[in-house]
Amino acid sequence: MIGLKKHRAFLERLRWTLRAQHVFGVSSLIVDKRGNVRSGSAAPKFILAMLGLAISLAVWFIFYHNESPVICRSKANQVRLFYYFVIIETLVAIAFNVICTIRIAWPASQHSLAQCWAQLIAKVQEIQIMFQCSIESKRPFQLFWLWIAVLSAAYGFLLTFMVLTSKVLFVSQTNHLILYGLRIYAYLSDTTVCASFGLFALLLRILIVEMRQLVRKTTINEQQLRSMIQLYRHILQIIESFCAVYGWVLILIFFEHFLILTDRSFFAIRMYRMPMGFSIQQVLSMMMTWVFPLALNDMLLVGACTATEKALQQFEQQLCEVGKMANTQNVECEQMITSFSLYVAEQKPKFRILKSINLSFNLIYASCGVIATYLTVFLQFDNGDSL
């Protein structure tokens, strides 16, 4: 009875999570009354239509009201090069948001995601029935909502306040407000994508941690060992499918963040060096409102994947130890244990997007190194005449 209540609570939390994804157009999945996950919401199509309408409205104001496109051109002489950086960032953010919405909301992608969620739910139920235990999933959902709330406040309030009260006021006309709103919506959409990916990784981690505790506390028989090895392989298949769906989307998000972090860092250094009246407090304020939310989002995503991968590696070691101590006369079972031991002998990255980029802290370190290199080159060739 307790397991059934927790399962219903899990499904209710998942429903609210999927509704948040609907708001930002990054999912069309729903949980029906039977607890099945399937594609059925028209939210992504509605979001795409609204994005197209907003972009058309901004273009109309530009051409028929003779407004300066994207940002205020009269302020260009004050910041020179940074004026073009802001235009590029805005257009890239809006274009990538449209592409990501189409990519994720594609029927094949949603079908794969529905299968991933259905398999995760099935595995949780299978473990609870097999070992007569209950798996608590409340904390990952709490982290998901905290993730969304903190970054929504950072983008929607702190960043907007800084932009509207900045010494260099870029947003002053109607199309500027529309495109800025689309840009903030794109950031929130990217945040929801990363938070959804992180949520799935953390739910897998809870399942793996529960399995590790069962291995430590109970005596595992041959049938249970076989089931655990099969569960491990299914988890790897689920992770591979999830990474395949989100691969290109995460690549676009990381590229967008890399672009913003690079030119914001360059501009912050140039602002401080140029005699334009910018104080160190204003420079730090700009860096915190732009750089901190992006860095926090990427750190949370990579941290969730790293924690899950570490739990998987520890689970591998436990299964190998249990397999060595198991006294089995079944030749098929012995072959399965041997093949499993050989497979996990070489540690392989689990969270790989496009089968080439590992979602680990090495990715963060490498990105910081590349940004530092670009800044060094830019500042060496900078003559100090323009921003």
C-alpha positions as CSV (number, residue, x, y, z in Angstrom):
1,M,0.0,0.0,0.0
2,I,2.9,2.4,0.9
3,G,4.6,1.6,-2.5
4,L,1.3,2.3,-4.3
5,K,1.0,5.7,-2.6
6,K,4.5,6.7,-3.4
7,H,4.0,5.6,-7.0
8,R,0.9,7.8,-7.3
9,A,2.9,10.7,-5.7
10,F,5.7,10.1,-8.2
11,L,3.2,10.3,-11.1
12,E,1.6,13.5,-9.8
13,R,5.1,15.1,-9.4
14,L,5.9,14.0,-13.0
15,R,2.7,15.5,-14.3
16,W,3.5,18.9,-12.8
17,T,7.1,18.7,-14.1
18,L,5.7,18.0,-17.6
19,R,3.4,20.9,-17.4
20,A,6.3,23.2,-16.6
21,Q,8.0,21.8,-19.8
22,H,4.8,22.5,-21.7
23,V,4.9,26.2,-20.7
24,F,8.4,26.6,-22.3
25,G,7.6,24.3,-25.3
26,V,10.2,21.7,-24.6
27,S,7.9,18.7,-24.3
28,S,4.6,17.4,-25.4
29,L,4.5,14.4,-23.0
30,I,1.6,13.8,-20.7
31,V,0.8,11.2,-18.0
32,D,-2.7,9.8,-18.5
33,K,-5.0,8.5,-15.9
34,R,-3.5,5.0,-16.1
35,G,-0.1,6.3,-15.4
36,N,1.2,5.8,-18.9
37,V,3.6,8.4,-20.4
38,R,2.8,9.4,-23.9
39,S,2.9,12.3,-26.4
40,G,-0.3,14.2,-26.5
41,S,0.1,17.9,-25.7
42,A,-0.1,20.6,-28.3
43,A,2.0,23.0,-26.2
44,P,5.1,23.0,-28.4
45,K,3.1,23.8,-31.5
46,F,1.3,26.6,-29.7
47,I,4.6,28.0,-28.4
48,L,6.1,27.9,-31.9
49,A,3.1,29.8,-33.2
50,M,3.5,32.4,-30.5
51,L,7.2,32.8,-31.2
52,G,6.5,33.3,-34.9
53,L,3.8,35.8,-34.1
54,A,6.1,37.8,-31.8
55,I,9.0,37.8,-34.3
56,S,6.6,39.0,-37.0
57,L,5.4,41.7,-34.8
58,A,8.9,42.9,-34.0
59,V,9.8,42.9,-37.7
60,W,6.6,44.9,-38.4
61,F,7.6,47.6,-35.9
62,I,11.1,47.7,-37.4
63,F,10.0,48.2,-41.0
64,Y,6.7,50.1,-40.7
65,H,7.6,52.3,-37.7
66,N,11.3,52.9,-38.6
67,E,12.6,51.6,-35.3
68,S,16.2,50.6,-34.9
69,P,16.4,46.7,-35.0
70,V,17.1,44.6,-32.0
71,I,18.6,47.3,-29.7
72,C,18.9,51.1,-29.7
73,R,21.4,52.2,-32.3
74,S,21.8,55.7,-30.8
75,K,23.8,54.1,-28.0
76,A,26.2,52.3,-30.4
77,N,28.9,55.0,-30.2
78,Q,29.2,54.5,-26.4
79,V,30.0,50.8,-26.6
80,R,31.1,50.3,-30.2
81,L,31.9,46.6,-30.7
82,F,29.7,45.5,-27.8
83,Y,26.7,46.8,-29.8
84,Y,27.2,44.1,-32.4
85,F,27.8,41.5,-29.7
86,V,24.4,42.1,-28.2
87,I,22.7,41.9,-31.6
88,I,24.4,38.6,-32.3
89,E,23.6,37.2,-28.9
90,T,19.9,38.1,-29.2
91,L,19.5,36.7,-32.7
92,V,21.4,33.5,-31.7
93,A,19.3,33.0,-28.6
94,I,15.9,33.4,-30.4
95,A,17.0,31.3,-33.4
96,F,18.4,28.5,-31.2
97,N,15.2,28.5,-29.1
98,V,13.1,28.0,-32.2
99,I,15.4,25.2,-33.4
100,C,15.5,23.5,-30.0
101,T,11.7,23.6,-29.7
102,I,11.3,22.0,-33.1
103,R,14.0,19.4,-32.4
104,I,12.6,18.3,-29.0
105,A,8.9,18.5,-30.0
106,W,9.5,16.3,-33.1
107,P,7.2,13.3,-32.9
108,A,10.1,10.8,-33.0
109,S,12.0,12.6,-30.2
110,Q,8.9,12.7,-28.0
111,H,8.2,9.0,-28.7
112,S,11.8,8.2,-27.5
113,L,11.4,10.4,-24.4
114,A,8.1,8.7,-23.6
115,Q,9.8,5.3,-23.8
116,C,12.6,6.5,-21.5
117,W,10.2,7.7,-18.9
118,A,8.0,4.6,-19.2
119,Q,11.1,2.3,-18.8
120,L,12.3,4.3,-15.7
121,I,8.8,4.0,-14.1
122,A,8.7,0.3,-14.9
123,K,12.1,-0.4,-13.4
124,V,11.2,1.5,-10.2
125,Q,8.1,-0.7,-9.9
126,E,10.0,-3.8,-10.7
127,I,12.6,-3.2,-8.0
128,Q,9.9,-2.3,-5.4
129,I,8.0,-5.5,-6.1
130,M,11.1,-7.8,-6.3
131,F,12.7,-6.6,-3.1
132,Q,9.6,-5.4,-1.2
133,C,11.0,-1.9,-0.8
134,S,9.9,1.7,-1.5
135,I,11.9,4.3,-3.5
136,E,11.6,7.9,-2.4
137,S,11.8,10.3,-5.4
138,K,10.7,13.6,-3.8
139,R,14.1,15.3,-3.6
140,P,15.0,15.3,-7.3
141,F,11.7,17.0,-8.1
142,Q,12.3,19.6,-5.4
143,L,15.7,20.3,-6.9
144,F,14.1,20.6,-10.3
145,W,11.6,23.3,-9.1
146,L,14.4,25.1,-7.1
147,W,16.5,25.0,-10.3
148,I,13.7,26.6,-12.3
149,A,12.7,29.1,-9.6
150,V,16.3,30.4,-9.0
151,L,17.2,30.9,-12.6
152,S,13.7,32.3,-13.5
153,A,14.3,35.0,-10.8
154,A,17.8,35.6,-12.0
155,Y,16.7,36.1,-15.7
156,G,13.2,37.6,-15.2
157,F,13.9,40.0,-12.3
158,L,17.6,40.6,-11.7
159,L,18.8,40.6,-15.3
160,T,15.8,42.6,-16.5
161,F,16.3,45.2,-13.7
162,M,19.9,45.6,-14.6
163,V,19.1,46.0,-18.4
164,L,16.4,48.6,-17.8
165,T,18.4,50.6,-15.3
166,S,21.8,50.3,-17.1
167,K,23.9,53.4,-17.8
168,V,23.8,52.3,-21.5
169,L,20.1,51.8,-22.2
170,F,19.7,49.5,-25.2
171,V,16.0,48.7,-24.7
172,S,13.8,51.7,-25.5
173,Q,11.5,50.9,-28.4
174,T,8.7,48.4,-28.9
175,N,10.7,45.9,-31.0
176,H,13.5,46.0,-28.5
177,L,11.1,45.0,-25.7
178,I,9.6,42.2,-27.8
179,L,13.0,40.8,-28.8
180,Y,14.3,41.1,-25.3
181,G,11.3,39.2,-24.0
182,L,11.9,36.5,-26.6
183,R,15.5,36.3,-25.4
184,I,14.6,35.9,-21.8
185,Y,12.1,33.3,-22.8
186,A,14.8,31.5,-24.7
187,Y,17.0,31.4,-21.6
188,L,14.1,30.1,-19.5
189,S,13.5,27.4,-22.1
190,D,17.1,26.4,-22.1
191,T,17.0,26.2,-18.3
192,T,13.9,23.9,-18.4
193,V,15.7,21.6,-20.9
194,C,18.8,21.3,-18.7
195,A,16.7,20.9,-15.5
196,S,14.6,18.2,-17.2
197,F,17.8,16.4,-18.2
198,G,19.2,16.8,-14.8
199,L,16.0,15.5,-13.2
200,F,16.1,12.3,-15.2
201,A,19.7,11.7,-14.3
202,L,19.0,12.3,-10.6
203,L,16.0,9.9,-10.7
204,L,18.2,7.3,-12.2
205,R,20.8,7.9,-9.4
206,I,18.1,7.3,-6.7
207,L,17.2,4.0,-8.3
208,I,20.9,3.0,-8.5
209,V,21.6,4.1,-4.9
210,E,18.6,2.0,-3.7
211,M,20.0,-1.0,-5.6
212,R,23.4,-0.5,-3.9
213,Q,21.8,-0.4,-0.5
214,L,19.9,-3.6,-1.2
215,V,23.1,-5.3,-2.3
216,R,24.8,-4.3,1.0
217,K,21.9,-5.3,3.3
218,T,20.5,-8.5,1.7
219,T,21.9,-11.7,0.4
220,I,21.5,-11.7,-3.4
221,N,20.6,-15.0,-5.0
222,E,21.3,-16.0,-8.6
223,Q,18.0,-14.8,-10.0
224,Q,18.3,-11.4,-8.3
225,L,21.8,-11.0,-9.5
226,R,20.7,-11.7,-13.0
227,S,17.9,-9.2,-12.7
228,M,20.3,-6.5,-11.4
229,I,22.7,-7.0,-14.3
230,Q,19.8,-6.8,-16.7
231,L,18.7,-3.6,-14.9
232,Y,22.2,-2.1,-15.3
233,R,22.1,-2.7,-19.0
234,H,18.6,-1.2,-19.3
235,I,19.8,1.9,-17.4
236,L,22.6,2.3,-19.9
237,Q,20.2,2.0,-22.8
238,I,17.9,4.6,-21.2
239,I,20.8,7.0,-20.8
240,E,21.9,6.5,-24.4
241,S,18.4,7.2,-25.7
242,F,18.0,10.3,-23.5
243,C,21.4,11.6,-24.7
244,A,20.5,11.0,-28.3
245,V,17.3,13.0,-28.0
246,Y,18.9,15.9,-26.2
247,G,22.3,15.8,-28.0
248,W,22.0,18.6,-30.5
249,V,19.8,20.7,-28.2
250,L,22.5,20.6,-25.4
251,I,25.2,21.4,-28.0
252,L,23.3,24.5,-29.1
253,I,22.7,25.6,-25.5
254,F,26.4,25.1,-24.6
255,F,27.5,27.1,-27.6
256,E,25.1,29.9,-26.8
257,H,26.4,30.0,-23.2
258,F,30.0,29.9,-24.5
259,L,29.3,32.9,-26.8
260,I,27.7,34.9,-24.0
261,L,30.4,34.1,-21.4
262,T,33.2,35.0,-23.8
263,D,31.9,38.4,-25.0
264,R,30.6,39.4,-21.5
265,S,33.9,38.7,-20.0
266,F,35.7,40.6,-22.7
267,F,33.3,43.6,-22.4
268,A,33.7,43.6,-18.6
269,I,37.5,43.9,-18.8
270,R,37.2,46.6,-21.5
271,M,34.6,48.5,-19.5
272,Y,36.9,48.6,-16.5
273,R,39.9,49.7,-18.6
274,M,38.2,52.4,-20.6
275,P,37.5,55.8,-19.1
276,M,33.7,55.6,-19.5
277,G,32.7,56.1,-15.9
278,F,32.0,52.4,-15.2
279,S,32.9,51.4,-11.6
280,I,34.1,48.0,-10.5
281,Q,30.7,47.5,-8.8
282,Q,28.9,48.0,-12.1
283,V,31.3,45.6,-13.9
284,L,30.8,42.9,-11.2
285,S,27.1,43.5,-11.3
286,M,27.0,42.9,-15.0
287,M,29.1,39.8,-14.7
288,M,27.0,38.3,-11.9
289,T,23.7,38.9,-13.6
290,W,24.8,37.5,-17.0
291,V,27.6,35.0,-16.1
292,F,26.4,33.5,-12.8
293,P,23.0,32.1,-14.0
294,L,24.6,30.5,-17.1
295,A,27.4,29.0,-15.1
296,L,25.1,27.8,-12.4
297,N,22.8,26.1,-14.9
298,D,25.7,24.3,-16.6
299,M,27.3,23.3,-13.2
300,L,24.0,21.8,-12.0
301,L,23.5,19.9,-15.2
302,V,27.0,18.5,-15.3
303,G,26.9,17.8,-11.5
304,A,23.7,15.7,-11.8
305,C,25.3,13.7,-14.6
306,T,28.5,13.2,-12.8
307,A,26.8,12.1,-9.6
308,T,24.7,9.5,-11.5
309,E,27.8,8.3,-13.3
310,K,29.7,7.9,-10.1
311,A,26.8,5.9,-8.6
312,L,26.8,3.7,-11.7
313,Q,30.5,3.0,-11.3
314,Q,30.1,2.0,-7.6
315,F,27.1,-0.2,-8.6
316,E,29.3,-1.9,-11.2
317,Q,32.0,-2.7,-8.6
318,Q,29.4,-4.1,-6.2
319,L,27.9,-6.4,-8.9
320,C,31.4,-7.6,-9.8
321,E,32.1,-8.4,-6.1
322,V,28.8,-10.2,-5.7
323,G,29.4,-12.1,-8.9
324,K,32.8,-13.3,-7.7
325,M,31.3,-14.6,-4.5
326,A,28.3,-16.2,-6.1
327,N,28.4,-20.0,-6.1
328,T,26.4,-20.9,-9.2
329,Q,26.3,-24.1,-11.2
330,N,24.5,-22.5,-14.1
331,V,26.9,-22.1,-17.1
332,E,24.8,-19.4,-18.6
333,C,24.8,-17.4,-15.4
334,E,28.6,-17.8,-15.1
335,Q,29.1,-16.5,-18.7
336,M,26.8,-13.5,-18.0
337,I,28.8,-12.6,-14.9
338,T,32.1,-13.0,-16.8
339,S,31.0,-10.9,-19.7
340,F,29.7,-8.3,-17.3
341,S,33.0,-8.1,-15.5
342,L,34.9,-7.8,-18.7
343,Y,32.5,-5.1,-20.0
344,V,32.9,-2.9,-16.9
345,A,36.6,-3.5,-16.5
346,E,37.2,-0.5,-18.8
347,Q,35.5,2.6,-17.5
348,K,33.4,4.3,-20.2
349,P,31.6,7.6,-20.0
350,K,27.9,7.1,-19.6
351,F,26.5,10.6,-20.4
352,R,27.8,11.3,-23.9
353,I,26.0,13.7,-26.3
354,L,26.4,13.0,-30.0
355,K,28.7,10.1,-28.8
356,S,31.6,12.5,-28.6
357,I,31.2,15.0,-25.8
358,N,31.1,13.8,-22.2
359,L,28.9,15.6,-19.7
360,S,31.5,15.9,-16.9
361,F,33.4,18.6,-15.2
362,N,36.2,18.2,-17.7
363,L,33.8,19.9,-20.2
364,I,33.5,22.9,-17.8
365,Y,37.2,23.1,-17.3
366,A,37.9,22.9,-21.0
367,S,35.3,25.6,-21.8
368,C,36.9,27.9,-19.2
369,G,40.3,27.3,-20.8
370,V,39.0,28.1,-24.2
371,I,37.3,31.3,-23.0
372,A,40.6,32.4,-21.2
373,T,42.5,31.7,-24.4
374,Y,40.1,33.8,-26.5
375,L,40.2,36.6,-24.0
376,T,44.0,36.6,-24.0
377,V,44.1,36.8,-27.8
378,F,41.4,39.5,-28.0
379,L,43.0,41.7,-25.4
380,Q,46.4,41.4,-27.0
381,F,45.1,42.7,-30.3
382,D,42.8,45.2,-28.8
383,N,43.9,48.8,-29.4
384,G,41.6,50.3,-26.8
385,D,39.7,52.5,-29.2
386,S,36.5,50.5,-29.2
387,L,34.5,48.1,-27.2
